[in-house]
Amino acid sequence: MIADQRWPNLSLRSANVIAWLTSPPITVAGWDPQDWEAARWAVQVHGIAPLLDRAAAHWPVAAALHPLLRQYLADQRQRSSQRVALLLRDLAELLAACHARNIAVMPLKGGLLATTYYDEPGLRPMSDLDLLVHPSDEPRMLALLADLRYEPLARGWKHITLARPEARGPVVAYDGEHADNPRSLDLHVRVAEQFWGIRYDLTAEAWADSAPGELLGSPTRLLRPATLLHHLAIHASSDMIARRLRLLQLHDIALVAPAVDRAGWEGILSGAQARGEERLVYPALALTQRYYSAVVPDDLLLALRAGVPSALLRQLDANALDRYSFCNTAPTTPAEKLCWFRPGRERAAALRHMLLPDPAEMAHWYPYLSRPSLLPLAYARYGATLIGWGIRRALGKPRLKLNSR
């Protein structure tokens, strides 16, 4: 791995931080300021500051963190609580409005997790809200949102991003959570992930495996645990490909897993096998099992593993979580992406998608340039990204400039 010159021990310190979520730190003696700042960055990357703050309250005195990091955790827990409260206030208003207009709507990801699976909503940081509606209800939903002063910002292949004017201000804190950072709504018409021709669509299952319920005082549709976990798994595996996986995502899966019954696990397995896409379910579940033991049935993992490309299995077996997160600062390589594909026709198609993505893929990566008239700009930006990747790789530069603010 190419090391960032500012934090040469980033990978090691990130591994330390990940372990702290389940056991007190025992290796902090002799850490210098760079080590502590690398640890702080890793906490931010993985979205676990509120969870660590709660855990640290029960650690022995001998496991004390640097005072600045300990204060950072406490501040982030408070800021996350304030921010999540704002987002849940918005969600409550949206659900009540949808019920009043008889629009079937379903909260996804953070909004459902923070209110149902976390005993303190602020422990589950949220950047935005995600709501699912039927495609036939999208026009009425957009009219409702316009009445509530939501303005469309960008449209991708699976959702529209909207925000109120007062929630679109500049970022005020780059070092983690803050109530005044921008917040938005992603309005989905499908629950799906795709990458270079891999596609996994859970929309039909999401509606079929939901039930009438109540959230934040309003009637709504609620995902049952098995399909919620199924969605979390394919979303996390997709983020692994892009190297933006967070420990928080595995924590989500570990919290939902105990609520999944045997029939639910078998439904996840059969859904993956029917699509021939075990590779978008197994990786996230295997990593979750590594860091949160015994939350996924072993026989299910073995059955999923049988359908995963062998090159990807070798990569997964040889690497830890940080290989797939922003804490891995090395530029990506074609081989790193192509191992997700089977040799032959699949890899040839993947290379074509890499060199010339479909318009839908461009809209997903560059949603603010998704309109047909702006697609040439999106392709130009993508081309510049490829050139920049090649230059950084040739010069041995890190994948990204790390922000320590």
N, C-alpha and C positions, 0 to 999 in steps of 0.2 A: 504494500500500500504506500502511496506517496504521502508523506507526512506534511502537515501544515507547519510552516516554520514557526508560527506563533505558538502553537500547542503541539509539540512533537509527541507527547504522550496521550493524545486525544483518544485513540482507540482503547488504550488500557484504562484510562480514567472513565471512559464511557462504560466499559465492562464493570468497573467498580460501582458506578452509579446504579446500573441495572440490578446488581446483586443487593444493593441497599433496600430495595423494595420488599425483600423477604427476610433480610438479616442485617444486623447493625454493622457499620463499617469497622474493619479490624486492621486496615492497612494504610491509614492516613498519616502515620508518623513520618516526618521528613518530607512531606509534600511542600513544594514551593508555590509561589503565587500563580505560576503558569498551570500547575496541576489543579489548583482550586478553580481557576477560571475555566479550564477545560471541563472540569466536572460540572460547573454551572451551565456551560453551553450544552453539555449532554443532557442535563436535566430539562433544559428548555426544548431541545430537539425531541425528546421522548414524551414531553407533555405530562410529566409526573411530579411537578413541584408540589401541588396540593396533597397528593398521596404520600409523598416523602415527608412533608411537614407533619402529617398525622402519624406516620410511622416513627419519626424521630422523637416524638413526645414520649415514647415508651422505651427508648434506647437507654442503656446504662450510661452514666456520666463518662465512663472511659471511652465511649464511642462518639464523643462530642465532635461536631463538625466545626470547621472554621466559622467564626462569628458572622462573617459577611455572607457565607453561603446559608447559614442557618437563618439569618434575617431575610435572605432572598426567598427561601421556602415559605416562611411565614407571610411575607408580603404577597407572594404569588397566590397563596391560598385565599387570602382576603380579596385580592383583585379578581381571581377567578370566580369567587362567590358573587361579587358585585356584577361581573359581566354575565354570568350564567343567569342571574336573577333578571337582568334586562332581557335576555333572549327568551327566557321562559315567560316573561310578561308579554312579549310579542307573540309567542306561540299561543298563549291562552287567548289573546285577542283574536288571532287567526282562526283557532278552532271554534270559538264561539260564533264568529262571523260565518264560517262554513256551515255550521249547524243551522244557523238562522236561514241560510239560503239553500239548504238541502243539497250541499255539495259533499260527496264522499271524499274524505281526505285521510291520509295516513302519515303520522310522524315517522321519520326514519332516523337511524343512527343516534346522534347526541341527544336530541330532544327526548327520545324514548328512553335511552340509557340513563340519563341524568335523573329523570323523574321516577324510574321504575326499578333500576338495578343498583344505583349508588345510594347509600344511606345519607349522603350529604351532596346535593346537586353540584356544588362548587368543586367537588373532588374530580368531576369529569369536565375539564375545560372544553369550551365550544367556540368555534370561530364563526359559525353561521347556523341557520336552521335548514332542515331538509324536509320537504313535504311531497308526498306522492298523490297525484290525482289521475283519474282516467283521462286518456286523450280526448274523449268526447266532452269532458268537463273543463278542459283547459281554457276555452274562451270565457266561460262564466267565471272561472277562478281569476283570470287576468283582470276581468272587469271588477271583481271584488277587491283585488289587490290595488287597482287604480283608485278605487273609492277610499282605501286606507292609506293612500299616498305612496304606495310602492311604485317605483319607476324601474323599467327593465334596463339592465346594464349590458348583458351579453346573453347570447343563446348558443348552447352547444348541442350535441346530438342527443343528449339524454335529459337536459334540464335548462331552464332559464334562470339566470341570476338577476335578482331584483333587490332594491334597497330604498329606504326612505331618505329624503334629502339630508336630514339631520344625522343619519347613520353613515354617511359617505365622506366624512371628514378625513383629514390626514391621519396617518399612523402616529400616535403620540408615545408609544412605548414599543421598541423593537426587541426588548429583552424578555418578552413573555406576554402574559395576560394583562389586559387593561380594559376597564369598562368603556373608555372613550375611543378605543380603537374601532375602525369601521366594522360594522356587522351587516350581514346580508341574509337573503333567503334564496335557497335553490329550490325551484319548483320543478319536480320530476314528473315525467309521464311514463318513465320506465325505470326499473331497478336492474341495472346491468353494468358490466365492465367490459372493456375491449382494449386490445393492444396488438398492433401489427397483424391483424387478421384473427387473433384469438377473440372470441366473443362469448360472454356468459350472461344470459338474460334470465332474471328471476321474476319478472313482472307478473306473469300469470300465477306463479306460486305465492307471491306476496299477497295478492288479492284473495286467492283461494284459502290461504292459511292465515287469514286475519279474522278477527271477530269484533262485533260491536263492544265498545268499552267506554271508559271515561278517563280523560286525562286533563289535569288542571281545571277541573270543574265543568268540562264540556264533553258531550258524547262525541266519539270518533271511532275510527277503525284502528285496531291495535294488532301488530304482528305477534304471532305466537313465537315462543322461544326458538324453536327449531329453524324457522325461516329467518328470523332475526339473526341467529348465529350463522346461518348459511350466507346471508348477505355480508355480515361482518368478515367472514372468511374470504370470500372472493374479493371484497374491497381491499382487505389487508394484503392478500397475495398480489393483487394488481399494484399496490403501492410498493411491494418488494421489488417488482421489476423496475420501477422508476427510482428506486433507492430513497423512498421517503417514508418507510415504515417507522412507526413509533411504538415504544413499549406500551403506551396507553391503549393501542389497538388490541394488543394481546391481552391486556388486562380486561378490556371489554369482553373479549371472547371467554376468558376464564370466569368472569362473573355470570355470564349467561349460560355457560355450559351445564351447571348443575340443574338448571330448570328444563333441560332437554331430556325427554324420555327415550326409551329404546326405539320406539317407532319413529321418533323424530330423527335420531341418528341414522336409522336405516333409510329414511327419506332423503337426508342429505347425501348419503352414499349413492342411492339409486339415481338421484338427480344429476350428480357428477358423472356417473357411469353412462347414463343415457345420452349425455352430451359429448362423451369422450373427452371431458375437460377436468379430470381429477387434478391436473396441474394448477388449477386456480382455487382449489379447496385444500389440498394436502399441505402445501408449504406453510400457510398461516397456522393451521391446526398443529402441524409438527413442531413449529417453533413455540407455540403456546404450551404444548405438552413438555417442551424442554425447560421452560421457565416456570411453569405452574404444573407440577407433576400430577398425574392421575385425573386430569379434568376431561380428557378425551378418551373414549374406549380404545384400547390397544388394537382390537381386532378391526375396528373401523379404519384406523390409521394404516394398518397392513393392507387392507383391501383397497384403500385409496392409493397407496404407494405403488401398487401393481400397475396403475395406469399412468404413472408419471414418467416422462422421458428420462432415460438413464443418466444423461449428462447433467440434467437438473438435479437428480438425486445425489450425484457425487458432489455437486456444488453445495447443496443444502446440508449434507452430512458433514462437510468439511468447514462450514462457516457458522458464525454466530449472528445474532440479531443485527449487530452494527454493520455487517457487510451490506445490509439492505436499508440502511438509514442515512440521514444526512451526516452522520458522524464518519462515514466513509468518504473521505475527501478526494480519493483518486478518480481521475476521469474514467468513465465507463469504457468498455471495450465491446466490439461486436460480438465476440465469443461469449461475454457475460450475458448478453441479451439472447443470443441465438440458442443457448442451452435450454431455453424454455420451449423450443420447437423441436420436432422430430426431424432427423436427417432426411434429406431429399426434397420432396415437393414443398413441405411445410417451411423449411428453412429458406428455400428459394423465394417463396411468397413473402416471408418475413423480410428478406433483404429488399424486395421490391417496395414493401411498405416503409422500410427505413429510408430508402433513397427517394421515394415519391409517395408520401402518405396520401390516403384518400381525403377528400374534402371534409368528411365527418371527423376524421382523426385530427385534422388541422383545427376544426371548430372546437374540439375537446381541449387541445393544447393551447390554443390562442382564442378563447371565447370572445374577446373584445374585437377580434378581426374575423368573426364568423360570417358576416354578411357577404353575399357573393361578390359585391363590388370591392370588398377589402381582402378577399382571399389571396390575390397576388402579393399583398403585403405580408400575409401570414406565411406564404411559401418563401418569400424573400427572407423573412426573419428566421424561418427554419433552416434555410440554406446557410445563413450567417452562423447559426448555432452549430451546425455540423462543421463548418470551417473552424470556428472557435474551439470546438472539441478537439479537432485534429492538431491545432496549434498547441493547445495546452498539453495534450498528450505528448507531442514531440519535445516540448520544452520541460517536461516533468513537473508541470504546475498542478496544484490541487484542483479538484473538481469545481470548487466554488470559493468565493471570498467569504470567510466566516465573519459574522458580525458580532462583536463582543459588547455591544452597548447594552 
